[in-house]
Amino acid sequence: MTTYTEMTEKAADQILAAMKPMNELTSSVADMTIEAVSKLPSVPTPEGVPTALEVVTAHFAFAEKLLTAQKDFAFRLAGAATPQSKPTTGK
């Protein structure tokens, strides 16, 4: 019999495998777009506007903090919902 953990790991692996070709396609399209845009006249960037890399870094830093907080919360709830074994008496 397949366990819940095995099923979720298999599903996660399938999702990640399905995402890979789409990510590669999107990356290729982005490369072509960047190449085409680079041929256009440059436009000055206003001072203080973050780069795309800075935006992505900031958003993933927030996402990691949020995921950590949610994980801690879920573990506390799961721990509270897990029955604790009662000590046995010698009687």
SERO-4910 file (N, C-alpha, C, O; in steps of 0.05 Angstrom, whole numbers):
BEGIN
 pado doro    nc1    nc2    nc3   cac1   cac2   cac3    cc1    cc2    cc3    oc1    oc2    oc3
  Met    A     17    -24      0      0      0      0     18     25      0     38     26     14
  Thr    A     11     44    -16     26     69    -18     18     87      6     -5     90     13
  Thr    A     39     99     18     33    117     40     28    145     30     33    152      7
  Tyr    A     16    161     48     10    189     41     35    204     33     36    219     13
  Thr    A     57    200     48     82    213     42     93    206     14    102    223     -1
  Glu    A     91    180      8    100    171    -19     84    184    -41     94    192    -61
  Met    A     57    185    -36     40    197    -57     46    226    -61     47    236    -83
  Thr    A     50    241    -39     55    270    -41     83    275    -54     86    294    -69
  Glu    A    102    259    -47    129    262    -59    128    256    -89    140    270   -105
  Lys    A    113    236    -97    110    229   -125     96    252   -140    104    259   -162
  Ala    A     74    262   -128     60    285   -141     78    309   -143     78    323   -164
  Ala    A     94    315   -122    112    338   -123    133    334   -145    139    353   -160
  Asp    A    144    310   -147    163    305   -169    151    308   -196    164    319   -214
  Gln    A    126    299   -200    113    302   -226    108    331   -232    111    340   -255
  Ile    A    100    347   -213     95    375   -217    120    390   -225    121    405   -244
  Leu    A    142    384   -210    168    397   -217    178    388   -244    189    405   -259
  Ala    A    174    363   -251    182    354   -277    166    367   -300    176    373   -321
  Ala    A    140    371   -295    123    384   -314    130    414   -318    127    425   -339
  Met    A    139    426   -296    146    455   -297    172    460   -313    175    481   -325
  Lys    A    190    441   -313    217    445   -325    216    453   -354    228    473   -362
  Pro    A    201    438   -372    200    447   -400    187    474   -404    196    490   -421
  Met    A    167    481   -387    155    507   -390    174    529   -381    175    551   -394
  Asn    A    189    524   -360    209    544   -352    231    548   -373    239    570   -378
  Glu    A    239    526   -386    259    528   -407    248    544   -431    262    560   -443
  Leu    A    223    538   -438    211    553   -460    208    582   -454    215    600   -470
  Thr    A    199    588   -430    196    616   -422    223    631   -421    225    654   -429
  Ser    A    244    617   -412    270    628   -412    280    634   -441    292    655   -446
  Ser    A    275    616   -459    282    620   -487    268    645   -499    280    661   -513
  Val    A    242    647   -493    226    669   -503    237    695   -491    239    716   -505
  Ala    A    244    695   -465    255    719   -452    281    727   -465    286    750   -470
  Asp    A    298    707   -471    324    713   -484    319    726   -511    333    746   -518
  Met    A    300    716   -527    294    728   -553    283    756   -550    290    774   -566
  Thr    A    266    760   -530    254    786   -526    276    806   -517    276    829   -527
  Ile    A    294    798   -500    315    816   -491    333    823   -514    342    846   -517
  Glu    A    339    804   -531    355    809   -555    342    830   -573    355    848   -583
  Ala    A    316    826   -577    301    845   -595    300    873   -582    304    893   -596
  Val    A    295    874   -556    292    900   -543    319    914   -542    321    939   -542
  Ser    A    341    899   -540    367    911   -539    374    927   -564    393    943   -564
  Lys    A    360    921   -585    365    936   -611    350    962   -612    355    979   -630
  Leu    A    333    967   -593    318    992   -592    335   1013   -578    354   1007   -564
  Pro    A    329   1039   -583    344   1060   -570    341   1058   -539    319   1051   -530
  Ser    A    362   1063   -525    360   1061   -495    344   1084   -484    344   1107   -494
  Val    A    330   1078   -462    315   1098   -448    327   1100   -420    333   1080   -407
  Pro    A    332   1125   -411    344   1127   -384    325   1116   -362    301   1119   -363
  Thr    A    338   1104   -343    323   1093   -320    322   1114   -298    343   1124   -290
  Pro    A    299   1120   -288    297   1139   -266    313   1129   -241    315   1105   -236
  Glu    A    324   1148   -227    339   1142   -203    321   1128   -182    298   1136   -178
  Gly    A    332   1108   -169    317   1094   -148    301   1070   -158    290   1056   -141
  Val    A    298   1067   -184    283   1044   -194    301   1019   -191    323   1018   -202
  Pro    A    290    998   -177    307    975   -174    309    959   -200    293    961   -218
  Thr    A    331    943   -201    334    925   -224    315    902   -221    304    897   -199
  Ala    A    311    887   -243    294    864   -242    305    843   -222    290    831   -207
  Leu    A    331    840   -221    344    822   -202    339    830   -173    334    813   -156
  Glu    A    340    856   -168    334    865   -141    305    860   -133    300    852   -110
  Val    A    287    864   -151    259    858   -146    254    829   -140    241    822   -121
  Val    A    266    812   -157    262    783   -153    275    774   -126    263    758   -112
  Thr    A    298    784   -120    312    778    -95    295    786    -71    291    770    -52
  Ala    A    284    810    -72    267    820    -50    242    803    -47    234    797    -24
  His    A    229    796    -69    204    781    -68    209    752    -57    193    742    -42
  Phe    A    231    740    -66    237    713    -56    245    714    -27    239    695    -12
  Ala    A    259    734    -18    266    737     10    240    738     27    239    725     48
  Phe    A    221    754     18    195    755     32    181    729     31    171    720     52
  Ala    A    181    716      8    167    690      5    179    669     24    165    653     36
  Glu    A    206    669     27    219    650     44    212    655     74    207    637     89
  Lys    A    211    681     81    203    688    109    174    680    114    167    669    135
  Leu    A    156    685     94    128    678     97    125    647     99    110    638    116
  Leu    A    139    632     82    137    603     83    148    592    109    136    574    121
  Thr    A    169    603    120    180    595    146    160    600    168    155    583    185
  Ala    A    148    624    168    128    630    188    104    611    186     94    602    207
  Gln    A     94    606    162     71    588    158     78    559    166     62    545    177
  Lys    A    103    551    161    112    524    169    112    522    199    102    502    210
  Asp    A    123    542    213    124    541    242     95    540    253     90    525    271
  Phe    A     77    556    242     49    556    250     36    529    246     22    519    264
  Ala    A     41    517    222     28    491    216     39    470    235     24    452    244
  Phe    A     65    471    241     76    451    260     65    454    288     60    434    301
  Arg    A     61    479    296     48    483    323     20    472    323     12    459    343
  Leu    A      5    478    302    -23    467    301    -23    437    300    -39    424    314
  Ala    A     -6    425    283     -5    396    281      4    384    308     -6    363    316
  Gly    A     23    396    321     31    386    347      9    388    368      6    369    384
  Ala    A     -6    409    367    -29    412    386    -50    391    380    -65    383    398
  Ala    A    -53    384    355    -74    365    347    -66    336    350    -82    318    348
  Thr    A    -40    332    355    -30    304    358    -34    295    387    -25    308    406
  Pro    A    -48    273    390    -52    263    418    -26    256    431     -9    243    420
  Gln    A    -23    265    456      1    259    471     -4    233    487    -26    228    496
  Ser    A     17    216    489     13    192    504     12    199    534     28    216    543
  Lys    A     -6    186    548    -10    192    576      9    173    592     11    149    585
  Pro    A     21    183    613     38    166    629     22    144    642      0    149    651
  Thr    A     33    121    643     19     98    655     26     98    685     48    105    693
  Thr    A      6     90    700     11     88    729     18     59    736     10     41    722
  Gly    A     31     55    757     40     29    765     19     13    779     25     -8    791
  Lys    A     -6     21    779    -27      7    793    -41    -14    777    -59    -27    786
***
